């Protein structure tokens, strides 16, 4: 992944996180007026937060695992006795 794509992804993730936190606080405020609508906004904001964090984790995992592995010699005594 190039630097421009990394910067775009970081900005998008930051925007999603901040928007979901604002949604949570807005949902609390809306809940004072209408409990059902407030609960729906809070649930939607929490879902966006969880999905975006899982997405961030998977993308970072794939980036780390796509890196070249170090060339390390195997251990001479590799008995894996538990």
N, C-alpha and C positions, 0 to 999 in steps of 0.2 A: 504494500500500500504506500502510495507516495505521500509527501508532506501535505499537499493541498487537500487530499481526501481525508487525512487524519484531522486536519484543522476543521474541515466541514463537519466531520462526524462529531468532534468534540463540541462544536457550537450547537449542533442539533441536540446532542444529549443534554447539554447544559440548559437549552431552551425547554426541552421536555421536562426536565426535573423541576425547573423553576415554575413552569406552567402548572404542573401537577400539584406543587405545594401551594400555589395561589388558588388552585381549584379546591384544595382541601380547606383552606381558610375561608374561601367564598362559600363553600358548602356549609360550614359552621354558621356563617352569617345568614344564609338562606334558611337554615334549619330553624332559626328563631321565628321566621315568618311562616314557613310551611315545612313541617317535619319530613314529609315524603319527598319533596323536591330537594331538600337539603341532604337527605340520606342518599338520593340518587347522584347528586353532584359529588358527594364525598366518595361514594363507591366508584364512580367513573374516574375521579382523580387518583384514587388509590390503585385502580387497575392500570391506569396509564403509567403510574410510578413503578409498579412491579414489572410490567411488561418492558418498559424502557430499561430498567436495571438488568433484567435477564438478557435482553438484547445486547446491552453493553458488555456484559460478562461473556456472552458467546462470541462476540466479535473479537474481544481482546484475547480470549482463549485461542481462537483460530489463528490470530496474528502471532501469538507466542509459539504455538505448536508448528507454525509454518517456517519458523526460523531454522537455519542449519544446525544440526546437532553437533556438539563438540566431539572431536575424535579422541576418545579416551580408551586406553588399553584396558582389557578386561582384568578383573582381579584374578590373581594366580590361584587362590584357594577360595573357590566360590561354592562352599557347601552352605546351603540355605536350610540349616536345621532349626526348626522352631521348637 
